[in-house]
């Protein structure tokens, strides 16, 4: 092999290895930063069945029932997530009874505790 070709091949291999290393570290740091990103939505680990979260779920159902003149009855919290905004936005997946059937619903509740503010932003039947 010619020295010039050997140098070119060596350069190519080193460049590819360096690129692969950088790409691997970049994707790993993106995974970590999305989980912990400020303003990102995070799972409520271990707290989804706390009294506070259940109270928010019941509030969401009560507000929905009042707005839509429906009778939805709370059963349990399936999943709870939160996002820090100007306060906290809670994303709740609830199991509830409606018309004698058990259904899942998604509720979005905005809370600003320092202002004694709580508002249902969205309530809909879950597609899953």
Legacy VTK file of the C-alpha trace (Angstrom):
# vtk DataFile Version 3.0
C-alpha trace
ASCII
DATASET POLYDATA
POINTS 128 float
0.000 0.000 0.000
1.279 3.462 -0.877
2.127 5.751 2.026
-0.335 8.384 0.765
-3.174 5.840 0.548
-2.272 4.470 3.996
-2.436 7.967 5.531
-5.799 8.636 3.836
-7.234 5.326 5.032
-5.950 5.903 8.576
-7.436 9.417 8.570
-10.787 8.045 7.379
-10.885 5.356 10.091
-9.942 7.813 12.856
-12.567 10.293 11.627
-15.295 7.635 11.577
-14.393 6.422 15.079
-14.355 9.982 16.405
-17.717 10.736 14.768
-19.241 7.577 16.223
-17.976 8.429 19.727
-19.332 11.974 19.541
-22.679 10.763 18.188
-22.991 8.166 20.960
-22.270 10.699 23.720
-24.612 13.238 22.128
-27.591 10.878 21.970
-26.990 9.735 25.550
-26.859 13.310 26.843
-30.044 14.150 24.873
-31.851 11.276 26.636
-30.689 12.520 30.030
-31.446 16.179 29.332
-34.985 15.496 28.028
-35.807 13.593 31.194
-34.571 16.360 33.462
-35.188 19.369 31.238
-36.741 22.368 32.972
-40.258 22.821 31.709
-40.359 19.222 30.496
-43.158 16.828 31.410
-42.109 14.276 34.043
-43.746 11.189 35.538
-44.776 11.473 39.177
-42.897 8.434 40.436
-44.369 6.936 43.556
-46.666 9.921 44.116
-49.390 9.316 41.550
-51.771 7.913 44.169
-51.123 10.589 46.791
-54.046 12.434 48.353
-53.087 15.632 46.512
-53.115 13.973 43.081
-56.361 12.122 43.815
-57.878 15.437 44.884
-56.825 16.976 41.542
-58.365 14.023 39.683
-61.637 14.410 41.551
-61.553 18.168 40.880
-61.062 17.518 37.146
-64.037 15.134 37.038
-66.245 17.511 39.019
-65.368 20.427 36.709
-65.991 18.258 33.638
-69.354 17.096 35.011
-70.401 20.706 35.724
-69.313 21.995 32.289
-70.759 19.145 30.241
-73.722 18.214 32.473
-72.404 14.637 32.661
-72.088 12.049 35.402
-68.549 10.675 35.420
-67.484 8.929 38.646
-63.849 8.631 39.710
-62.365 5.131 40.128
-58.579 5.484 40.141
-55.529 7.271 38.757
-53.831 5.323 35.974
-50.935 7.712 35.322
-49.832 11.113 36.585
-47.290 13.472 35.043
-46.335 17.065 35.814
-44.762 20.030 34.074
-43.401 23.138 35.754
-44.911 26.197 34.063
-46.142 29.362 35.803
-47.181 26.935 38.527
-47.609 23.246 37.714
-49.524 21.580 34.907
-50.691 18.095 35.838
-51.413 15.537 33.116
-53.633 12.842 34.596
-54.920 9.623 33.072
-57.942 8.514 35.063
-60.174 5.506 35.164
-63.803 6.453 35.758
-67.347 5.203 35.269
-69.567 6.893 32.718
-72.992 5.510 31.927
-72.218 2.259 33.717
-69.033 1.689 31.692
-65.458 1.922 32.890
-63.481 4.325 30.680
-60.126 6.078 30.700
-59.935 9.858 30.513
-57.110 12.361 30.154
-57.244 15.532 32.220
-54.957 18.542 32.271
-55.098 20.651 35.453
-53.154 23.898 35.992
-52.281 24.758 39.607
-50.713 27.919 41.077
-50.747 27.251 44.836
-49.437 30.682 45.850
-52.521 32.234 44.186
-54.974 29.551 45.372
-55.600 28.893 41.660
-56.700 25.596 40.124
-58.150 25.278 36.618
-59.177 22.379 34.400
-57.549 22.982 31.021
-58.685 19.856 29.197
-60.742 16.733 29.815
-61.307 14.074 27.166
-61.806 10.371 26.747
-58.481 8.628 26.303
-57.737 7.141 22.913
-55.822 4.217 24.464
LINES 1 129
128 0 1 2 3 4 5 6 7 8 9 10 11 12 13 14 15 16 17 18 19 20 21 22 23 24 25 26 27 28 29 30 31 32 33 34 35 36 37 38 39 40 41 42 43 44 45 46 47 48 49 50 51 52 53 54 55 56 57 58 59 60 61 62 63 64 65 66 67 68 69 70 71 72 73 74 75 76 77 78 79 80 81 82 83 84 85 86 87 88 89 90 91 92 93 94 95 96 97 98 99 100 101 102 103 104 105 106 107 108 109 110 111 112 113 114 115 116 117 118 119 120 121 122 123 124 125 126 127
